[in-house]
């Protein structure tokens, strides 16, 4: 009988599989819409999180007197929740529409869809790790943050996600640009 142990490696593989599968369900153009929404959400949540942190830290005594402790973990969880919410709202209500003048063949279109799903999963996981660490976007010291060190120590894939966060943030953009060069007049 096969032994299956829960690990961060397994979580990352399953998350990538789910996002890639969903990308095939919704198609190339909607997958690209999710990437654009994710980029907008990353910036919006980072800004909102910074403002929230300033406000909460300035009113920390008031919040703590009401029994609500203010710490980095609470802000990180709020940013992760807000990130997911923003992606959903931007995809459903932003009016963003993606279309191409020329369509690729069905096999090439499937390859693009898979690549978009793969890069979206990487962008989302990298962003969640950044927010969990209480770090800024593209922080070169992310791997040294206290909440990230134990994750990276026990997982090869987590190490790859953390150490290559700059690639995960840029890969979706390069894929969109490449597709634009190949399929627009």
N, C-alpha and C positions, 0 to 999 in steps of 0.2 A: 504494500500500500504506500502511496506517495505521501510524504510528509510536507505539509505546506505551513511555513512559518510567516507570520505577518512581519513585514519589514518596510522600511522607507523605500527600498528598491522596488518591492512589489507594489506599493502605493503609486509610485511614479509610473511604472509600466501600465498599471490599470488606468490611471488618469489619462495618460497619453492615448491608450486604446479607446477609451470612452470619447475623448475629444475628437480623435481622428474618425471614429465611427459616426459621430454626430455630424462631422463635416461632410462625410459622404451622403448622409441623409439629406442635409439641407443644400448641398451643392457648392460649387466653386464661388459663385458671386455672393451668396449669403455668408460663406466662410470668410470671405474677404471683408464683408461688412462687420463681422464679429472682430476681426483684427483691428479695423479702424476704431471700432467702439472700445476695444481694450486699450489701445493707445490713448485715446481721449480720457478714458477712465483712470489710467495710471496717473496722468498729469493732474486731473481734477481731484482725485483722492489724495495725492501727495500734497497739493495745495490746501485742501480742506483739512487734512490731518495736521499740517503745520499750524494752521490757524486754530484748530481745535486744541492742539497741545499748548499753544500760547495762552488761550483763554482759560483752559482748565488749570494750567499751572499758576496763572495769576489769581484764579478764584479757588485754588486748592484748599485753603483753610475753610472756606464756606462749604465746599463739597464734602470734605472730611468731617465737618461738624454735623452734617446730615447723614453720616454713616456710609458715604460713597467714597471709597479709597481711589485716589488717582495715581495710576502707575503706568509704566510703559506697556505692560501687557494689555491693559484695558484699551489704550489708544491703538495698539497693534490689532487687536480683535475688531475694534470699530472700523479701522481702515480696511481690513480684509472683507468684512461684511459690506461696507460701503462700496468697495471695488466690485464685488459681485453684483450688487444692486445697480450700480452705475452701468455696467456692461449690459444688463438686461434692459434698463430704461433706454440707453442709447440705441440698442438694436431695435427695440420695439417702437420707440417714439421719436427718434431724432430726425427722421426724414432722410437719412443717409441712404443713397441708392448707388449700387455699383453695377456697371454694365460695360461691355466691350463691343467695339465695332465688328471685329471678326471673332468667330468662335474657333477654338482649337478642336481638333479631332477628339473623339470620345476617349481614347486611351490617354492622350496628352492631357485632356481635361481632368481625368481621374488622377493622374500624377500630380497635377497642380492642386487638386482638392486634398489629396493626401499630404502634400507638403504644407498647405495652409493649415490643416488640422494639426500636424506635427509642430509647426512653428507657433501656433496659437497656444497649444498645451505648454510649450516651453516658456512662452511669454507669461502666461498666467501663473505657472509654478514659480518662476523666477520672481515675479511681482509679489506673490504671497510670501515667499521667503524673505524678500526685502522688507515688507511690512512687518512680518513676524519678528525680525531682528530690530525693528525700530530704527531702521536705517534709511538713508536717502536713496533715491534711484541711482543706479550705477555706482554705488559706493565700493571702491576698490578694497575696503577693509571688511566687507561683508562676512567673509569666511572666519574672521576672528571674533565676531560678536558672540556673546555668551549663550544666546539661545540657539545659534546656528552650529557651534562647535560640536555638541553631542550628536546632532543630526548627521553632520558630515563624517564624523568618526565611525559611525556604524553603517554607512551606506555609500557604495561606490557611485551609484547614480546621483545621489544627493550631492556628493563632492563635485561631480561633473556639472550639475545644475548651478551650484554656487560659484565655482571657479570660472565658469563660462557665461556668467549672467550678461555680460556685454554682448555676446553673440546671440543670446536668446532675445534681447531687446532689439537687435538690428536685423536678425534673420527675416522676420515677417515683412519689414519695410523693403528689404532687398528683393524678396519674392514678389511683392506687389509691383515694384519698379520693373523687374524683369518681365513680368507678365504684361505690363503696359507697353514695353518696348516691342514685345513679340506680337501683340494682338490689337494694337490700335494703329490707325492710319496716321 
